[in-house]
């Protein structure tokens, strides 16, 4: 008999009167708000305008949700398209199933669109929101607790999670709470990025790359503990191989970026008259009016002044 364990909720749905509030969706929503709040504070501290992070998140969040769901459905297609399964379930995102790799990739695409519309460098924006994304993941992982999913091997440790559901092949018992392990790891990743960013003045996307590398390091060993069905290659789960590949790419980016573009961006959000963001065309025009143009204008004015003086002497 277990002396202690983490109980699972009897239901993943809470009701506010007639309105159902699903725990999985609730955790994701709270995580998004936390990420935007922290990202806004970091963006303003770097010289950006308040509200910009939220404006770009309007693009990044929907893209991220779509990408996360696509990655999950594609890599676990047997859950939706095999015999006896209903393909309509692939659209039921509230029941769980978001792949972080797809969410980050598509979310970055959405952020790129939002940044481009405002004339903002994507790497600077990514650096500002990186710790917030890690905190959002930490909160979002508790959605798996509501759904009684993504647990590890059986254990009788005091912090084991109790699984009571027998749906979809689950076996009631106590297991390693891998959702909790990943949640705590993501909190550590967020704190690491905040510290490293202050200590080493990271810029040009290196804070975001550090977040990616640190997350992948934790995801590798946590993924290794999970017992849910997954595709395997050479004895390792697909997400283990993904973690290795993405980790190496993130580290490579940090090294090459530090050599090519050391330091941090001087300006993260250009502004036009009245504090309005400078569009791509306006930004290009501003760049064209450089010091050489100022010198030419000054020289022309001086020459015109001399000609005027000469004319006055002749008269």
VEXTI-722619 format. One line per 10 residues: number of its first residue (from 1); for each residue x, y, z of N, C-alpha, C, O. Coordinates in steps of 0.2 Angstrom, whole numbers, plus 2048, in hexadecimal, padded with zeros to 3 digits. Example, Ala and Ser with C-alpha at 12.3 -4.5 7.8 and 13.67 -1.06 7.14 Angstrom:
BEGIN
1> 842/7E4/827/83E/7EA/827/842/7F0/827/847/7EF/82A | 840/7F5/823/844/7FB/824/840/800/827/843/806/828 $
This chain:
BEGIN
1> 804/7FA/800/800/800/800/804/806/800/809/807/804 | 803/80B/7FB/807/811/7FB/805/816/801/800/817/802 | 80B/818/804/80A/81D/809/808/824/807/805/828/80A | 80B/826/801/80A/82C/7FE/80A/82C/7F7/80E/828/7F4 | 806/830/7F3/807/831/7EC/803/837/7EA/7FF/83A/7EE | 804/839/7E4/800/83F/7E1/7FA/83C/7DE/7FA/839/7D9 | 7F4/83E/7E1/7ED/83C/7DE/7EC/83F/7D8/7ED/845/7D7 | 7E9/83C/7D3/7E7/83F/7CD/7DF/841/7CE/7DC/83E/7D2 | 7DE/847/7CA/7D7/849/7CB/7D2/844/7C8/7D3/840/7C3 | 7CC/844/7CB/7C7/83F/7C9/7C4/841/7C2/7C2/83D/7BE $
11> 7C5/847/7C0/7C3/849/7BA/7C7/84F/7B7/7CA/853/7BB | 7C8/84F/7B0/7CC/854/7AD/7C8/85A/7AC/7CB/85F/7A8 | 7C2/85B/7AE/7BD/860/7AC/7BA/863/7B2/7B8/860/7B6 | 7BB/86A/7B3/7B8/86E/7B8/7B2/872/7B5/7B3/874/7AF | 7AD/872/7B9/7A7/876/7B6/7A6/87C/7BA/7A5/87C/7C0 | 7A5/882/7B6/7A3/888/7B9/79C/889/7B7/79A/88C/7B1 | 797/886/7BB/790/886/7B9/790/881/7B3/792/87B/7B3 | 78D/883/7AD/78C/87F/7A7/792/87F/7A3/792/87B/79E | 797/883/7A5/79D/884/7A0/7A2/87F/7A2/7A5/87F/7A8 | 7A4/87A/79E/7AA/876/7A0/7B1/879/79F/7B2/87D/79A $
21> 7B5/878/7A4/7BC/87B/7A4/7C1/875/7A4/7C1/872/7AA | 7C4/873/79F/7C8/86E/79F/7CF/86F/7A1/7D2/874/7A0 | 7D1/86B/7A6/7D8/86C/7A9/7DD/86D/7A5/7E2/871/7A6 | 7DE/869/79F/7E3/869/79A/7E3/870/797/7E9/873/797 | 7DE/872/795/7DD/879/791/7DF/87F/796/7E2/884/794 | 7DC/87E/79C/7DD/883/7A1/7E5/884/7A3/7E7/88A/7A3 | 7E8/87F/7A3/7F0/87F/7A5/7F3/882/79F/7F8/886/7A0 | 7F1/881/799/7F4/884/793/7F3/88B/793/7F8/88F/791 | 7ED/88D/794/7EB/895/794/7EF/898/79A/7F2/89E/798 | 7EF/896/7A0/7F3/899/7A5/7FB/899/7A3/7FE/89F/7A4 $
31> 7FD/894/7A0/804/894/79D/806/89A/798/80B/89D/798 | 801/89B/794/802/8A0/78E/802/8A7/792/806/8AB/790 | 7FD/8A8/796/7FD/8AE/79A/803/8B0/79E/806/8B5/79E | 806/8AA/7A1/80C/8AB/7A5/812/8AD/7A0/816/8B1/7A2 | 812/8AA/79A/818/8AB/795/817/8B2/793/81D/8B5/792 | 811/8B4/791/811/8BB/78E/812/8C0/794/816/8C5/792 | 810/8BF/79A/812/8C4/79F/819/8C5/7A0/81C/8CA/7A1 | 81D/8BF/7A1/824/8BF/7A2/828/8C2/79C/82C/8C5/79D | 825/8BF/796/829/8C2/790/828/8C9/78F/82D/8CC/78D | 822/8CC/791/821/8D3/791/826/8D7/795/829/8DC/793 $
41> 827/8D5/79B/82C/8D8/7A0/833/8D8/79D/836/8DD/79E | 835/8D2/79B/83C/8D1/798/83C/8D6/792/842/8D8/790 | 837/8D6/78E/838/8DA/787/838/8E1/789/83C/8E5/786 | 834/8E4/78E/835/8EB/790/83C/8EC/793/83E/8F2/791 | 83E/8E8/797/845/8E9/79A/84A/8E9/794/850/8EC/796 | 849/8E6/78F/84E/8E6/789/84D/8EC/785/851/8ED/780 | 848/8F1/786/847/8F7/782/841/8F6/77E/840/8FB/77A | 83D/8F1/77E/837/8F0/77A/831/8F4/77D/832/8F6/782 | 82C/8F4/779/826/8F7/77B/821/8F2/77F/821/8EC/77D | 81E/8F4/784/819/8F0/787/813/8EE/783/811/8F3/77F $
51> 811/8E8/783/80C/8E6/77E/80E/8E2/778/80A/8DF/775 | 814/8E3/776/817/8E0/770/817/8D9/770/815/8D5/76C | 819/8D6/776/819/8CF/777/812/8CC/776/812/8C7/773 | 80D/8CF/779/806/8CC/778/804/8CD/771/801/8C8/76F | 806/8D2/76E/804/8D3/767/806/8CD/762/803/8CB/75E | 80D/8CC/763/810/8C7/75F/80D/8C0/762/80D/8BB/75E | 80C/8BF/768/809/8B9/76A/803/8B7/767/801/8B1/767 | 7FF/8BC/765/7F9/8BB/761/7FA/8B6/75B/7F6/8B2/759 | 800/8B7/758/802/8B3/753/805/8AC/755/804/8A7/752 | 80A/8AD/75A/80E/8A7/75C/809/8A2/75F/80A/89C/75E $
61> 805/8A3/764/801/89E/767/7FD/89A/763/7FD/894/764 | 7F8/89D/75F/7F5/898/75A/7F9/894/756/7F7/88E/755 | 7FE/897/753/803/893/74F/806/88D/753/806/887/751 | 808/88F/759/80B/88A/75E/806/884/75F/808/87E/75F | 800/886/761/7FB/881/762/7F9/87C/75C/7F9/876/75D | 7F9/87F/756/7F8/87B/750/7FE/876/74F/7FD/870/74E | 804/879/750/80A/875/74F/80B/870/754/80D/86A/752 | 809/871/75A/80A/86C/75F/805/866/75E/807/861/75F | 7FF/868/75C/7FA/863/75B/7FC/85F/754/7FC/859/755 | 7FF/862/74F/801/85F/749/806/85A/74B/806/854/748 $
71> 80B/85C/74F/811/857/750/80E/851/754/810/84C/753 | 80A/852/759/807/84D/75D/803/848/758/804/842/759 | 7FF/84A/754/7FB/846/750/7FF/842/74B/7FE/83C/74A | 804/846/748/808/842/743/80D/83D/746/80D/837/743 | 810/83E/74C/814/83A/74F/810/834/753/813/82F/754 | 80A/835/755/806/830/758/800/82F/754/7FA/82E/757 | 800/82E/74D/7FB/82E/749/7F6/827/74A/7F0/827/749 | 7FA/822/74D/7F6/81C/74F/7F0/81D/754/7EC/819/754 | 7F1/823/758/7EC/824/75D/7E5/827/75A/7E0/827/75D | 7E6/829/753/7E0/82C/750/7DE/829/749/7D8/82A/747 $
81> 7E3/825/746/7E1/823/73F/7E2/81B/73F/7E1/819/739 | 7E3/818/744/7E3/811/744/7DC/80E/745/7D8/811/746 | 7DC/807/744/7D5/804/744/7D2/805/74B/7D5/804/750 | 7CC/806/74B/7C8/807/751/7C9/80E/754/7C5/810/759 | 7CD/813/751/7CD/819/753/7C9/81E/74F/7C7/81D/749 | 7C7/824/752/7C4/829/74F/7C8/82F/74D/7CB/832/751 | 7C9/830/746/7CD/836/744/7CB/83C/747/7CF/841/747 | 7C5/83D/749/7C2/844/74B/7C6/845/752/7C6/84B/753 | 7C8/840/755/7CC/842/75C/7D2/846/75B/7D4/849/760 | 7D5/846/755/7DB/849/754/7DA/851/755/7DF/854/756 $
91> 7D3/853/754/7D2/85A/755/7D0/85C/75D/7CF/862/75E | 7D0/857/761/7CE/858/768/7D4/85A/76C/7D6/856/770 | 7D6/860/76B/7DD/862/76E/7DC/862/776/7E1/861/77A | 7D6/863/778/7D5/864/780/7D6/85D/783/7D6/85D/789 | 7D6/857/780/7D7/851/783/7DF/84F/783/7E0/84A/786 | 7E3/854/782/7EA/853/782/7ED/852/77C/7EA/84F/777 | 7F4/853/77B/7F7/851/775/7FA/857/771/7F7/859/76C | 7FF/85A/774/803/860/771/80A/85E/771/80D/85D/776 | 80D/85E/76B/814/85D/76B/818/863/76B/817/867/767 | 81D/864/770/820/86A/771/825/86C/76B/826/872/76A $
101> 827/867/768/82C/868/762/828/86C/75C/82A/871/75A | 822/869/75B/81D/86D/756/81B/873/758/81B/878/754 | 81A/874/75F/817/87A/762/81C/880/761/81B/885/75F | 823/87E/763/828/883/762/829/885/75B/82A/88B/75A | 82A/880/757/82B/881/750/826/886/74C/827/88B/749 | 820/884/74D/81A/888/74A/819/88E/74E/818/894/74B | 81A/88E/755/81A/894/759/81F/899/756/81E/89F/756 | 825/897/755/82A/89B/752/828/89E/74B/82A/8A4/74A | 825/89A/747/823/89D/741/81E/8A3/742/81E/8A8/73F | 819/8A2/747/814/8A7/748/817/8AD/74B/815/8B3/749 $
111> 81C/8AC/74F/820/8B2/752/824/8B5/74D/824/8BC/74D | 826/8B2/748/82A/8B5/743/826/8BA/73F/827/8BF/73D | 820/8B7/73D/81B/8BB/73A/819/8C2/73E/819/8C7/73B | 818/8C1/744/816/8C7/748/81C/8CB/749/81B/8D1/749 | 822/8C9/74A/828/8CD/74A/829/8D1/744/82B/8D7/744 | 828/8CE/73E/829/8D1/738/825/8D6/736/826/8DC/734 | 81E/8D6/739/819/8DB/738/81B/8E1/73C/819/8E7/73A | 81F/8E0/741/821/8E6/745/828/8E8/745/82A/8ED/748 | 82C/8E5/740/833/8E7/73F/837/8E5/745/83C/8E9/747 | 836/8DF/748/839/8DD/74E/83E/8D7/74C/83B/8D3/749 $
121> 844/8D7/74F/848/8D1/74E/845/8CB/752/844/8CB/758 | 844/8C5/74E/841/8BF/752/846/8BD/757/843/8BB/75C | 84C/8BC/756/851/8BA/75C/850/8BE/762/850/8BB/768 | 84F/8C4/762/84F/8C8/768/848/8C7/76B/848/8C6/771 | 843/8C6/767/83C/8C4/76A/83D/8BD/76D/83A/8BC/773 | 840/8B9/76A/840/8B2/76D/844/8B2/773/842/8AE/778 | 84A/8B6/774/84D/8B6/77A/849/8B9/780/849/8B6/785 | 845/8BE/77E/840/8C0/784/83B/8BC/786/83A/8BB/78C | 838/8B7/782/833/8B3/784/835/8AC/786/831/8A8/788 | 83C/8AB/785/83E/8A4/786/83D/8A1/78D/83A/89C/78E $
131> 83E/8A5/793/83D/8A2/79A/835/8A2/79B/833/89D/79E | 831/8A6/798/82A/8A6/798/827/89F/795/823/89C/798 | 82A/89D/78F/828/897/78C/829/891/791/825/88D/791 | 82F/891/794/831/88C/799/82C/88C/79E/82A/886/7A0 | 82A/891/7A1/825/892/7A7/81E/88F/7A4/81B/88C/7A8 | 81D/891/79E/816/88F/79B/816/887/79A/811/884/79C | 81C/884/798/81C/87D/798/81B/87A/79F/818/875/7A0 | 81E/87D/7A4/81E/87A/7AB/817/87A/7AD/814/875/7B0 | 813/87F/7AB/80C/880/7AD/808/87B/7A9/803/877/7AC | 809/87B/7A3/805/877/79E/806/86F/79F/801/86C/79E $
141> 80B/86D/7A2/80C/866/7A3/807/863/7A9/806/85D/7A9 | 805/868/7AD/800/866/7B2/7F9/864/7AE/7F5/861/7B1 | 7F8/866/7A8/7F2/863/7A4/7F3/85C/7A3/7ED/859/7A3 | 7F9/859/7A3/7F9/852/7A2/7F7/84E/7A9/7F5/849/7A8 | 7F8/852/7AE/7F6/84F/7B5/7EE/84E/7B5/7EB/84A/7B7 | 7EB/854/7B2/7E3/854/7B2/7E1/84E/7AD/7DC/84B/7AE | 7E5/84C/7A8/7E3/847/7A3/7E5/840/7A5/7E4/83B/7A1 | 7E9/840/7AA/7EC/839/7AC/7F0/836/7A7/7EF/831/7A5 | 7F5/83A/7A4/7F9/838/79F/800/83A/79F/802/83E/7A4 | 805/837/79B/80C/838/79B/80F/837/7A2/813/83B/7A4 $
151> 80E/831/7A5/811/82F/7AB/817/82A/7A9/817/828/7A3 | 81B/829/7AE/821/824/7AD/820/81D/7AF/81A/81B/7AF | 825/81A/7B1/825/813/7B3/821/813/7BA/821/818/7BE | 81F/80D/7BC/81C/80B/7C2/821/80D/7C8/827/80B/7C7 | 81F/810/7CD/823/811/7D3/81F/812/7D9/819/813/7D9 | 822/811/7DF/81F/812/7E5/822/818/7E9/821/818/7EF | 825/81C/7E6/828/822/7E9/823/826/7EC/81D/826/7E9 | 824/82A/7F1/81F/82E/7F4/81C/834/7EF/816/836/7F0 | 820/836/7EA/81D/83A/7E5/81A/837/7DF/819/83B/7DA | 819/831/7DF/816/82D/7D9/80F/830/7D8/80C/833/7DD $
161> 80D/830/7D2/806/832/7D0/802/82C/7CF/803/827/7CD | 7FC/82D/7D2/7F7/827/7D2/7F3/828/7CC/7EF/82D/7CB | 7F3/823/7C8/7EE/823/7C2/7E8/81E/7C3/7E9/818/7C5 | 7E2/821/7C3/7DC/81D/7C4/7D8/81B/7BE/7D4/817/7BE | 7DA/81F/7B8/7D6/81D/7B2/7D9/817/7AF/7DF/816/7AF | 7D4/813/7AC/7D6/80D/7A8/7D5/80E/7A0/7D5/809/79D | 7D3/814/79E/7D2/816/797/7D8/816/793/7DE/817/796 | 7D8/814/78D/7DD/814/788/7E3/810/78A/7E9/812/789 | 7E2/80A/78D/7E7/806/78F/7EB/807/796/7F0/804/797 | 7E8/80C/799/7EC/80E/7A0/7EB/809/7A5/7E5/805/7A5 $
171> 7F0/808/7A9/7EF/803/7AF/7EF/807/7B5/7F4/80A/7B7 | 7EA/807/7B9/7EA/80A/7BF/7F0/808/7C4/7F1/802/7C4 | 7F3/80D/7C7/7F8/80C/7CB/7FC/812/7CD/7F9/818/7CC | 802/812/7D0/806/818/7D1/80C/818/7CC/810/813/7CC | 80E/81D/7CA/813/81E/7C5/817/824/7C6/816/829/7C9 | 81D/824/7C2/821/82A/7C3/81E/830/7BF/81B/82F/7BA | 81D/836/7C3/819/83B/7C0/81E/83F/7BB/820/845/7BD | 81F/83D/7B5/823/840/7B0/821/847/7AF/825/84B/7AD | 81A/848/7AF/818/84F/7AE/81A/854/7B3/81C/85A/7B1 | 81B/851/7B9/81E/856/7BF/825/857/7BE/828/85C/7BF $
181> 829/851/7BC/830/852/7BB/831/857/7B5/836/85C/7B6 | 82D/857/7B0/82F/85C/7AA/82C/863/7AC/830/868/7AA | 827/863/7B0/825/86A/7B3/82B/86D/7B7/82C/873/7B6 | 82D/869/7BC/833/86C/7C0/839/86E/7BC/83C/873/7BD | 83A/869/7B7/840/86B/7B3/83F/871/7AF/844/875/7AE | 839/872/7AC/838/878/7A8/839/87F/7AD/83B/884/7AA | 837/87E/7B3/838/884/7B8/83F/885/7B8/842/88B/7B8 | 843/880/7B9/84B/881/7B9/84D/884/7B3/852/888/7B3 | 84B/881/7AD/84D/884/7A7/84C/88C/7A7/850/88F/7A4 | 846/88E/7A9/844/895/7A8/849/899/7AD/84B/89E/7AB $
191> 84A/896/7B3/84F/89A/7B7/856/89A/7B5/859/89F/7B6 | 858/895/7B1/85F/894/7AE/85F/89A/7A9/864/89D/7A9 | 85A/89A/7A5/85B/89F/79F/85B/8A6/7A2/85F/8AA/79F | 857/8A8/7A7/857/8AE/7AA/85D/8B0/7AD/860/8B6/7AC | 860/8AB/7B1/867/8AC/7B4/86C/8AD/7AE/870/8B2/7AF | 86C/8A9/7A9/872/8A9/7A4/871/8B0/7A0/876/8B3/79E | 86B/8B2/79F/86A/8B8/79B/86C/8BE/79F/86F/8C2/79B | 86C/8BE/7A5/86E/8C4/7A9/876/8C3/7AA/879/8C8/7A9 | 878/8BD/7AB/880/8BC/7AC/884/8BD/7A6/889/8C0/7A6 | 881/8BB/7A0/885/8BB/79A/883/8C0/794/885/8C0/78F $
201> 87D/8C3/796/87A/8C8/791/879/8C5/78A/87C/8C7/785 | 875/8C0/78B/873/8BC/784/86F/8C0/780/86B/8C4/782 | 871/8BF/779/86D/8C2/774/86D/8BF/76E/870/8B9/76D | 869/8C1/769/869/8BE/762/866/8B7/762/868/8B3/75E | 862/8B6/767/85E/8AF/767/862/8AA/76B/860/8A4/76C | 867/8AC/76F/86B/8A7/773/867/8A5/779/868/89F/77B | 864/8AA/77C/860/8A8/782/85A/8A3/780/859/89E/784 | 857/8A3/77A/852/89F/778/856/898/777/853/893/778 | 85C/898/773/85F/892/772/861/88E/778/861/888/778 | 863/892/77D/865/88F/784/85E/88B/787/85F/886/789 $
211> 859/88F/786/852/88C/789/851/885/785/850/880/788 | 852/885/77E/851/87F/77A/856/879/77C/853/874/77D | 85C/87B/77D/861/876/77F/860/873/786/860/86D/787 | 85E/877/78B/85D/875/791/857/871/792/857/86C/795 | 852/873/78E/84B/86F/78E/84D/868/78B/84A/863/78E | 850/868/786/851/861/782/855/85D/787/854/857/787 | 85A/85F/78B/85E/85B/78F/859/858/795/85A/852/796 | 855/85C/797/850/859/79C/84B/854/799/849/84F/79B | 848/856/793/843/852/78F/846/84B/78E/842/846/78D | 84D/84B/78C/84F/844/78A/84F/83F/790/84C/83A/78F $
221> 851/841/796/850/83C/79B/849/83B/79E/847/835/7A0 | 845/840/79D/83E/83F/79F/83A/83B/79A/836/837/79C | 83C/83C/794/838/838/78F/83A/831/790/836/82C/78E | 840/830/792/843/829/793/83F/825/798/83F/81F/798 | 83C/829/79D/838/825/7A2/831/824/7A0/82E/820/7A4 | 82E/827/79B/827/826/799/826/81F/797/82A/81C/794 | 820/81D/798/81E/816/796/818/817/791/815/811/78F | 815/81D/78F/810/81D/78A/813/81B/783/819/81B/782 | 80E/819/77F/810/816/778/813/81C/774/811/821/774 | 819/81A/771/81C/81F/76D/821/81B/768/823/815/769 $
231> 822/81E/762/826/81B/75D/82D/81B/75F/830/820/763 | 831/816/75E/838/815/760/83D/814/75A/83B/811/755 | 843/817/75B/848/816/756/84E/814/759/851/817/75E | 851/80E/758/857/80B/75B/856/80B/762/85B/80C/766 | 850/809/765/84F/808/76C/84E/80E/770/84D/80E/776 | 84E/814/76C/84C/81B/770/845/81D/76D/844/81D/767 | 842/821/771/83B/824/76F/83D/829/76A/842/82C/76A | 838/82B/766/839/830/761/83B/837/764/83F/83A/761 | 838/838/769/839/83F/76D/840/83F/770/843/844/771 | 843/839/771/84A/839/774/84F/83B/76E/853/83F/76F $
241> 84D/839/768/852/83A/762/851/842/761/855/845/75F | 84A/844/761/849/84B/760/84D/850/765/84F/855/763 | 84D/84E/76B/850/851/770/857/852/76F/85A/857/76F | 85B/84C/76D/862/84C/76B/863/851/765/868/855/766 | 85F/851/760/860/855/75A/860/85C/75B/864/860/75A | 85A/85E/75F/859/865/760/85E/868/765/860/86E/764 | 860/864/76A/865/866/76F/86B/868/76B/86E/86D/76C | 86E/864/766/874/865/763/873/86B/75E/878/86F/75E | 86D/86C/75B/86C/872/757/86C/878/75B/86F/87D/759 | 869/878/761/869/87E/766/870/880/768/872/886/768 $
251> 874/87B/76A/87B/87C/76C/87F/87F/767/883/884/768 | 87E/87C/761/882/87F/75B/880/886/759/884/88A/758 | 87A/888/75A/878/88E/759/87B/893/75E/87D/899/75C | 87B/891/764/87E/895/769/885/897/768/887/89D/768 | 889/892/766/890/893/764/891/897/75E/895/89C/75F | 88E/896/759/88F/899/753/88C/8A1/753/88F/8A5/751 | 887/8A1/757/884/8A8/758/888/8AC/75C/889/8B2/75B | 88B/8AA/761/890/8AD/766/896/8B0/762/899/8B5/763 | 898/8AC/75D/89E/8AE/759/89C/8B3/754/8A0/8B8/753 | 897/8B2/751/895/8B7/74B/892/8BD/74E/893/8C2/74B $
261> 88E/8BD/753/88A/8C3/755/88A/8C3/75D/885/8C2/760 | 890/8C5/760/891/8C5/767/88D/8CB/76A/88B/8CF/766 | 88B/8CA/770/888/8D0/774/880/8CF/773/87E/8CA/771 | 87D/8D5/774/875/8D5/773/873/8DB/76F/877/8DF/76E | 86D/8DA/76C/86B/8DF/767/86A/8E6/76B/868/8E6/771 | 86C/8EB/768/86C/8F2/76B/864/8F4/76B/862/8F8/76F | 861/8F3/765/85A/8F5/764/856/8EF/763/857/8EB/75E | 850/8ED/767/84C/8E8/765/846/8E9/762/842/8E5/75F | 844/8F0/763/83D/8F2/760/83E/8F9/75D/83D/8FE/761 | 83F/8FA/757/840/901/754/839/904/754/834/901/754 $
271> 839/90B/755/833/90F/756/833/914/751/838/917/750 | 82D/916/74F/82C/91C/74A/829/922/74E/829/922/754 | 827/927/74A/824/92D/74D/81E/92B/751/81A/927/74F | 81E/92E/757/818/92C/75C/818/926/75F/814/923/762 | 81E/922/75F/81F/91C/762/81C/916/75E/81C/911/761 | 81A/917/758/817/912/754/81D/90D/752/822/910/750 | 81C/906/751/821/902/74E/823/904/747/81E/906/743 | 829/904/746/82B/905/73F/82A/8FF/73B/82C/8F9/73C | 827/900/735/826/8FA/730/82C/8F9/72D/831/8FC/72D | 82C/8F3/729/832/8F1/726/834/8F6/721/83A/8F7/720 $
281> 830/8F9/71D/832/8FE/718/835/904/71B/83A/907/719 | 831/907/721/834/90C/724/83A/90B/728/83F/910/728 | 83B/905/72A/842/903/72D/847/904/728/84D/906/72A | 846/901/722/84B/901/71D/84D/908/71B/853/90A/71A | 847/90C/71B/849/913/719/84D/917/71E/851/91B/71C | 84C/915/724/84F/919/72A/857/916/729/85B/91A/72B | 858/910/728/85F/90E/727/862/911/722/868/912/722 | 85F/913/71C/862/916/716/864/91D/718/86A/91F/715 | 861/920/71C/863/927/71E/868/927/724/867/928/729 | 86E/925/722/874/924/727/878/92A/727/876/92F/725 $
291> 87E/92A/72B/882/92F/72C/885/932/726/886/938/725 | 886/92E/720/889/931/71A/884/936/717/886/93B/714 | 87D/934/717/878/939/715/878/93F/718/877/944/715 | 879/93F/71F/879/945/723/87F/949/721/87E/94F/720 | 885/946/720/88A/94A/71E/889/94D/717/88B/953/716 | 886/94A/712/885/94C/70C/880/952/70C/882/958/709 | 87B/952/710/876/957/711/87A/95D/714/879/963/712 | 87E/95C/719/882/962/71C/887/965/717/887/96B/717 | 88A/961/713/88F/964/70E/88B/968/709/88D/96D/707 | 885/966/707/881/96A/702/87F/970/705/87F/975/701 $
301> 87D/970/70B/87B/976/70E/881/97B/70F/880/981/70E | 887/978/711/88C/97D/711/88E/980/70B/890/986/70A | 88E/97C/705/890/97E/6FF/88B/984/6FD/88D/989/6FA | 884/983/6FE/87F/988/6FC/880/98E/700/87F/993/6FD | 883/98D/706/884/993/70A/88A/998/707/889/99E/707 | 88F/994/705/895/997/702/893/99B/6FC/895/9A1/6FB | 88F/998/6F8/88D/99B/6F1/889/9A1/6F3/889/9A6/6EF | 884/9A1/6F8/880/9A6/6F9/885/9AC/6FC/883/9B2/6FA | 88A/9AB/700/88E/9B0/702/892/9B3/6FD/893/9B9/6FC | 894/9AF/6F8/898/9B2/6F2/894/9B6/6EE/896/9BB/6EC $
311> 88E/9B4/6ED/889/9B9/6E9/888/9BF/6ED/887/9C4/6E9 | 888/9BF/6F3/886/9C5/6F7/88C/9CA/6F6/88B/9D0/6F6 | 893/9C7/6F6/899/9CC/6F5/899/9CF/6EE/89B/9D5/6EE | 897/9CB/6E9/897/9CD/6E3/892/9D3/6E2/894/9D8/6DE | 88D/9D3/6E5/888/9D8/6E4/88A/9DE/6E8/886/9E3/6E8 $
